[in-house]
């Protein structure tokens, strides 16, 4: 077993490691995504418009579901597979930027997932706005050598063009929805429609050519809609579409309650996580109730809830009655890295710091972003922290032991503490969440550029789940972008979940 970031700095990818060979998989030219580019922000405006003028996602989703049901998709939206009682599958979240970090995940994924039965993409298959012509380099090409089917749950970015491309790729080449009647003038809906981003008339012209990358019949996966259930071996996997704003419409909520009554143990996969950054987000259902109420109901037998949207790995083992549900964030499949060092000392729903796991480690996250800030501000000597300095100051601020042993005593200077404060490193337990949230939002929104501009270590990850009648073994594998970890990826976290 290779060293992980919990063992050594080299296991995290620090040092003078040789870059991996993943770039051979990439196209010659790659579109670099920068969320500092006003044109990119304008193209991705629909989420803001939905929050200001009302969210049309539920209505649009209902139209897609009705279209697929009329075309012959199963009304219960259940994919019934013939996997044996013992099988494995992958979960990869927030993949589709198309840059080096996404492709750096692929060699390890192919090695660790060679014998898996299928994969699930959890949230944001394509950045920035889910366009059909981006699928060639951001979906079909990177996963062309993965031999099994790939199912998907859309994220908010896939919804920025009303899910048209997603439906064409994953739902049997679904035709476009017919246009809706124009809203009454000078209403909120009219203003929203006036400003709404839509796909270009030529979008998708290269889609048939892109499909040739994954044209083997064994790779084919047709799902009944943007949300679904998969019956595989002894478990039911439930995929939930949380749309533009991370909420569930009444129709999907009713389906979730119905599909959750099946007696098999269940794993939920959602576009947005239910626990993240030390806080609980139960996910409201239109008309009343929450997704997490359904997950926690012992009659429904959920053993894990995995969500994308946040670009790192986190795990919260939450005790519910006489059982433990594993709540997981798994959004590290290719997009820019959301920091973990801004997560305060964890104490949520009886999950404490000792129970919590994350990747990258907070110290590695702080070192990564200090290097980025030093480069961007041209103040390298001030901002840049070594991984040892970053780990030590995070441990001091949170009052926790170091995750891995320091090889030498590290002096935490005034500069180190100041940089940690400026970059929002884990606030002390006596600080309120209201102070932490603005810091995290400001610096991740304004200063997180496209990940293609970074050099290794990338701190990407994917999950492998091994299912048996007795348990599910969940492992988080790392992808650093360095050759040492490329085809033998280290395991950053592992837990065995009983199904009894």
VENBEL-V438251 format. One record per backbone hydrogen bond with DSSP energy under -1.0 kcal/mol. NH is the residue of the N-H (numbers start at 0). CO is the residue of the C=O. Records with the same first field share a line. If there is no record, write none. Layout:
# VENBEL-V438251
NH = CO  CO
This chain:
# VENBEL-V438251
6 = 3
7 = 3
13 = 8
19 = 480
23 = 20
24 = 21
36 = 33
40 = 36
41 = 37
42 = 38
43 = 39
44 = 41
48 = 44
49 = 45
50 = 46
51 = 47
52 = 48
53 = 49
59 = 55
60 = 56
61 = 57
62 = 58
63 = 59
64 = 60
65 = 61
66 = 62
67 = 63
68 = 64
69 = 65
70 = 66
71 = 68
72 = 67
76 = 73
78 = 228
80 = 230
86 = 466
88 = 464
89 = 117
90 = 462
91 = 119
93 = 122
95 = 123
96 = 94
102 = 98
103 = 99
108 = 104
109 = 105
110 = 106
111 = 107
112 = 108
115 = 112
116 = 87
118 = 148
119 = 89
120 = 150
121 = 91
122 = 152
126 = 95
133 = 130
134 = 131
137 = 133
138 = 134
139 = 134
140 = 135
142 = 138
143 = 140
145 = 142
150 = 118
152 = 120
159 = 156
161 = 158
163 = 160
166 = 162
167 = 163
168 = 164
169 = 165
170 = 166
172 = 167
173 = 166
186 = 183
190 = 186
191 = 187
192 = 188
193 = 189
194 = 190
195 = 191
202 = 199
204 = 201
206 = 203
209 = 205
210 = 206
212 = 209
213 = 210
218 = 215
219 = 216
222 = 169
227 = 238
228 = 76
229 = 236
230 = 78
231 = 234
234 = 231
235 = 264
236 = 229
237 = 266
238 = 227
239 = 268
245 = 241
246 = 241
247 = 283
252 = 248
253 = 249
254 = 250
255 = 251
256 = 252
257 = 253
258 = 254
259 = 255
260 = 257
265 = 300
266 = 235
267 = 303
268 = 237
269 = 305
270 = 239
275 = 278
278 = 275
280 = 273
284 = 288
285 = 247
287 = 284
290 = 282
291 = 281
293 = 289
294 = 290
295 = 291
296 = 292
299 = 296
302 = 265
304 = 325
305 = 267
306 = 327
307 = 269
309 = 307
311 = 309
312 = 358
313 = 328
314 = 356
315 = 326
317 = 315  324
319 = 322
322 = 319
324 = 317
325 = 302
326 = 315
327 = 304
328 = 313
329 = 306
330 = 311
332 = 92
334 = 93
337 = 310
342 = 339
347 = 350
350 = 347
354 = 351
355 = 351
356 = 314
358 = 312
364 = 360
365 = 361
366 = 362
367 = 363
368 = 364
369 = 365
370 = 366
371 = 367
372 = 368
373 = 369
374 = 370
375 = 371
376 = 372
378 = 373
382 = 378
383 = 379
389 = 385
390 = 386
391 = 387
392 = 388
393 = 389
394 = 390
395 = 391
396 = 392
397 = 393
398 = 394
399 = 394
416 = 412
417 = 413
418 = 414
419 = 415
420 = 416
421 = 417
422 = 418
423 = 420
424 = 419
425 = 340
430 = 427
434 = 431
435 = 431
436 = 432
439 = 435
440 = 436
441 = 437
442 = 438
443 = 439
444 = 440
445 = 441
446 = 442
452 = 449
453 = 450
457 = 479
459 = 478
460 = 331
461 = 476
462 = 90
463 = 474
464 = 88
465 = 472
466 = 86
467 = 470
471 = 496
472 = 465
473 = 494
474 = 463
475 = 492
476 = 461
477 = 489
478 = 459
482 = 17
485 = 482
491 = 475
492 = 475
494 = 473
496 = 471
498 = 469
